[in-house]
């Protein structure tokens, strides 16, 4: 008989606390990830449940503990001495250092101030759950210098990775088969075989062709570095690199390499009963389809299927019965998926399907089929006189959408039209003919008064040595046909009609609201907010901005104000004065679309700019030697450099080698309308 405590059940999450409002949303989000949430309002009830089954994750409201008690001791008494215990997440009533310190000492994976944001709490719960099931990263160090190899292995081991050294390069295939590394650090110059030669051999091996390989050398010749990269390696690192940079780059490369297994996981998911993905994975799949252009024919599209009149089912079946009905709907939808189709539960009562059919007629036929199967009377045979119907909207890839959200907006607009026309029908999105200047002007004016603008947030990823979490706020204008128009399509109209200052204020207020909402949980959040010189020159703008900051209690957190270099060059002397005032107020300046022009480089120093975003043409059309020199010149001007417009792996490698401080682009992550998702990730 086993007298020990039971091992954690993989999908259990226990919540000890009273926050019912958070729990409802949290439970739904965790259920989408196949995790089961159970709430306990008394420690004794939790202890009784733990005797039967320990959870994988425990979410603990610190207010449930006796005053000043030790968290670890409390949990030991409550759960026993099982090892390993559940991953711990703590929630406190205030953001005091004492509560945080107690949580850290107890080994908590995350800390929240009540009430926590359900999306962030769900993401941290999943992260804590995964941390217990994933082995440490395995890194193979191929290096003939034993001292250098052992030094790097020590650094990686201290960072929680499993490192193995290899000084006999000709044995690499057998070591790869045994060790199965997540990444290889490969010395470029070795006696028996060069790193480039070994990389070519590995890339020709079916089992290891997608294992990330980073070249390591003191080689400074750019041509030789590029030649080594062309053999199939994923990046180039100079020896004696800062340990923090090395670890950050390794983790980044492994994350990127895992995109391929993620795609395999998508295929495997299709064999599950419902064959539906979680929403976040679905959107990432859609982002790649938009970015890569893999879906663009007349039969490519996104379908939104939304149940009509769901409340009548909830009233008759109750929530649990209604969820059972939705489970049947999910299975029926899953059975209609074919080829590379993917689907998700998109909203409370809706589903989304990304599909490629042979033509537009086949796409509409799929929509009709999905509409019909939801009206199957066998779904709810106990509901007399109640008919299950659905509205279906189809969003098209043509003309090419700006991003995934634009494509989803097209489908949502078509679905809304189906509902407005009585429901139980399929509508296909159609681009409205003509967008005249007057029409766009009216759209802008209406958007300023209502909800016509959408602000997206795209991460700006640090390459390892800059503190803070950076995003760029990107504006879109919602059109009547459901498209989200990018600035290039409506800013010129706004400029001609004197509407840019009003737009700038709208963007600023929305961004400041976002900073306010996250100032406690994410004090290191930085948002780049676009503004124009016309707005800055306005006499009342600076007092207005100060008032907005005070109103939101943003004493320690500030936006990063972004101006286009072309715009600034029209008013350099005014910019010098006003930028100085803004810097004294704690607001850094970012200069966008900067080229390798000597006058623009000098301007960066004259204006005291904190960040510089290189123009896309400069980034893609400048050789690595000149690009590195440009970055060094900007660093000499005390500015950090953002390489934007990253659309492929080749550009990532180039950016890494030129030593930019940040990278940004759709290849890294597309902009999204919910900053919480990216913050949680």
C-alpha positions, 0 to 999 in steps of 0.5 A, spaced: 500 500 500 502 506 498 502 511 504 505 517 500 501 523 497 498 522 490 502 525 484 499 531 481 493 530 476 496 533 469 489 538 468 487 540 475 488 547 477 485 549 484 483 556 486 483 558 494 479 564 494 473 568 494 473 572 487 467 569 483 467 574 478 475 572 476 473 565 476 468 564 471 472 567 466 478 564 468 475 557 468 472 558 461 479 560 458 483 554 462 477 549 459 479 551 452 486 549 454 484 542 457 485 544 464 480 543 469 479 549 475 476 547 482 474 553 487 475 552 494 473 557 499 476 554 505 483 551 506 480 545 510 476 543 503 482 544 499 486 540 504 480 534 503 481 535 495 488 534 495 488 528 499 485 525 493 488 529 488 493 534 488 493 539 482 498 541 477 497 549 479 495 552 485 492 559 485 492 562 492 489 568 495 494 571 500 488 573 504 486 566 506 492 565 510 493 567 517 496 573 518 503 574 517 504 566 516 509 563 512 506 561 505 510 555 504 509 552 511 502 554 510 502 549 504 506 544 507 501 543 512 495 544 507 497 539 502 502 535 505 510 534 503 509 531 496 514 533 492 514 536 487 508 540 489 503 544 485 506 550 481 504 556 485 501 563 483 499 568 488 494 574 489 494 579 494 490 585 495 495 590 495 502 591 491 506 591 497 513 589 497 512 584 503 507 580 499 511 580 493 517 577 497 513 572 501 511 569 494 518 569 491 520 565 498 514 560 497 517 559 490 511 562 486 511 562 479 507 569 478 504 574 483 498 578 481 494 584 485 487 583 486 483 583 482 487 579 476 486 580 469 483 573 467 486 573 461 493 574 464 492 569 470 490 564 465 496 565 461 500 565 467 497 559 469 498 555 463 505 557 463 506 555 470 503 548 468 507 547 462 514 549 466 513 543 470 512 538 464 517 541 460 525 539 460 530 544 461 533 546 454 538 541 451 544 545 448 550 541 445 557 545 445 561 543 439 568 546 441 575 543 440 577 548 446 575 545 452 576 551 457 572 555 452 567 549 452 566 548 459 566 555 461 560 556 456 557 550 459 557 553 466 553 559 464 548 555 460 547 550 466 547 556 471 541 559 467 537 552 468 539 549 461 542 542 460 549 543 456 553 537 453 560 539 450 563 535 444 570 536 442 571 530 437 566 533 431 566 527 427 562 524 432 557 529 432 551 524 428 552 519 434 551 524 439 546 528 436 542 521 436 543 520 443 543 527 446 537 530 442 539 537 443 534 543 442 540 547 439 547 546 437 553 552 439 558 550 433 565 553 433 566 555 426 574 553 426 576 546 428 582 541 426 578 535 424 572 539 420 569 546 420 563 548 423 560 550 416 562 543 414 558 540 420 552 544 419 552 542 412 552 535 414 547 536 419 542 539 414 542 533 410 540 529 415 533 528 416 532 527 423 536 533 425 535 538 419 531 543 423 535 543 429 537 550 430 545 551 429 548 558 432 556 559 429 561 561 435 567 564 433 572 570 433 571 571 426 570 578 424 570 578 416 563 579 414 564 575 408 566 569 412 561 570 417 555 570 411 559 564 408 558 560 414 551 562 415 549 560 408 551 553 409 544 552 414 546 555 420 541 560 424 545 565 427 553 568 428 555 569 435 562 572 437 566 568 442 566 571 449 559 574 448 555 577 454 552 571 457 546 574 458 546 576 450 548 569 449 542 566 453 537 570 450 539 569 443 539 561 445 532 562 448 529 566 442 532 561 437 529 555 440 522 559 441 522 560 433 525 553 432 519 550 435 514 553 431 515 547 426 513 542 431 507 547 433 505 546 426 505 539 427 501 539 433 496 543 429 496 537 424 495 532 430 490 536 433 485 534 427 485 527 430 482 529 437 474 529 437 473 536 436 479 538 432 479 545 434 485 549 436 485 554 442 484 561 440 491 564 440 494 558 436 488 559 431 490 567 430 497 565 430 496 560 424 492 565 421 497 571 422 502 566 418 497 565 413 496 572 411 504 574 412 506 568 408 501 569 402 500 561 403 492 562 402 490 567 397 486 564 392 478 565 390 477 559 395 481 561 401 477 565 407 475 565 414 468 563 416 465 566 422 459 561 425 455 564 430 449 561 433 442 565 433 439 567 439 443 563 444 440 565 450 434 561 449 438 555 449 441 557 456 434 559 459 432 552 457 438 547 458 442 551 463 449 553 462 452 546 463 447 543 458 448 549 453 456 547 454 454 540 452 450 542 446 456 546 444 461 540 445 456 537 440 457 543 435 464 543 435 465 535 433 460 537 427 464 543 425 471 538 426 468 533 422 467 538 416 475 540 416 479 538 410 486 538 408 490 544 412 483 547 415 483 549 422 478 552 427 477 555 434 471 557 438 472 564 437 467 567 442 462 565 447 457 563 441 461 563 435 466 559 431 472 561 426 474 556 421 480 558 416 480 554 410 482 553 403 477 550 398 478 550 390 474 556 388 469 561 391 463 556 390 466 551 394 467 556 400 460 558 400 458 551 400 462 549 406 459 555 409 452 553 407 454 546 410 456 549 417 450 553 417 445 546 416 449 542 421 448 547 427 440 546 425 440 539 426 434 537 431 438 531 434 443 536 437 437 538 442 432 533 442 429 535 449 427 542 446 421 542 443 419 548 439 426 551 439 430 550 433 438 551 433 440 556 427 446 559 425 449 565 421 455 564 417 460 570 415 465 569 410 471 573 410 476 573 403 483 574 402 482 578 396 484 583 396 490 581 401 488 584 408 493 588 412 493 583 417 490 577 421 485 582 424 483 585 418 481 578 415 477 577 421 473 583 421 471 582 414 468 575 416 465 578 422 462 584 418 459 579 413 456 575 419 453 581 422 450 582 416 447 575 416 444 576 423 441 583 420 438 579 415 434 574 419 439 569 421 440 562 419 444 564 412 450 565 409 453 572 407 460 573 404 464 579 405 464 584 399 469 590 398 465 596 397 466 600 391 470 606 391 473 610 397 472 617 395 476 622 399 469 625 402 467 618 404 474 617 408 473 624 411 466 622 413 469 615 416 474 619 420 470 624 423 465 619 425 470 614 428 473 620 432 466 621 435 464 613 436 468 606 436 470 607 428 478 607 430 481 600 432 488 601 436 493 595 435 499 593 439 505 590 436 511 588 440 518 591 439 522 585 442 529 587 445 535 583 443 537 582 451 540 588 454 534 593 454 530 593 460 522 594 459 517 591 455 515 595 449 510 595 444 508 600 438 501 603 438 498 602 431 492 605 428 486 602 424 480 605 421 474 601 421 470 601 414 463 599 413 465 593 409 469 591 415 476 592 413 481 595 418 484 601 413 492 602 415 494 609 416 497 610 409 490 609 406 487 615 411 492 619 414 493 623 407 486 625 407 486 627 415 492 631 413 489 635 408 482 636 412 486 638 418 484 632 422 491 629 424 491 633 431 484 630 433 487 623 431 493 624 435 489 626 441 485 620 440 491 615 439 494 618 445 488 618 450 487 610 448 494 609 449 494 612 456 488 609 458 492 602 456 498 604 461 494 606 466 490 599 466 497 596 467 501 601 471 501 596 477 502 589 474 507 592 468 510 598 471 516 597 465 511 597 460 513 602 454 508 604 448 510 608 442 505 613 440 505 616 434 504 624 434 505 629 428 509 636 429 503 639 427 500 637 434 506 638 438 506 645 435 499 647 438 500 651 444 495 647 448 497 640 446 503 640 452 498 643 458 493 638 455 498 632 455 500 634 462 493 634 464 491 627 461 497 624 465 495 627 472 488 625 471 490 617 470 495 618 475 501 616 471 507 619 475 512 614 474 510 611 467 510 615 460 509 614 453 514 614 448 513 619 443 514 617 436 515 622 430 517 621 423 524 624 421 521 627 415 516 630 419 521 633 424 525 635 419 520 641 417 521 644 424 528 642 426 529 648 431 522 647 434 523 640 435 529 641 439 526 646 444 519 642 445 523 635 445 527 638 450 521 640 454 518 633 453 525 629 456 525 633 462 517 631 463 520 624 463 517 622 456 523 619 451 522 621 443 523 615 438 524 618 431 521 613 425 523 611 418 531 614 419 536 612 413 543 612 413 543 619 411 549 623 415 544 629 416 539 624 419 544 621 424 547 628 426 539 630 427 538 624 432 544 627 436 542 634 436 535 632 438 537 627 444 532 622 441 532 615 445 530 610 440 531 610 432 527 606 428 531 604 421 527 605 415 525 598 412 529 600 405 535 602 409 534 595 413 533 591 407 538 594 402 544 596 406 550 590 406 551 588 413 558 592 414 555 598 412 548 597 417 553 595 422 557 601 422 550 605 421 548 602 428 554 604 431 554 611 429 547 611 432 549 608 438 554 614 439 549 619 438 546 615 445 540 612 441 537 605 441 536 602 435 529 598 432 530 594 426 523 594 424 519 590 418 522 584 420 518 579 415 523 573 414 529 569 418 534 572 413 532 579 416 533 576 423 540 574 422 542 580 419 539 584 424 542 580 430 549 581 426 548 588 426 547 589 433 541 593 433 537 593 440 530 591 438 527 587 432 519 588 430 515 586 425 510 581 422 515 575 422 516 576 430 509 577 431 503 581 428 499 587 431 493 585 435 488 589 438 489 585 445 495 587 449 493 583 454 495 577 450 502 579 448 503 581 455 501 574 458 505 571 453 
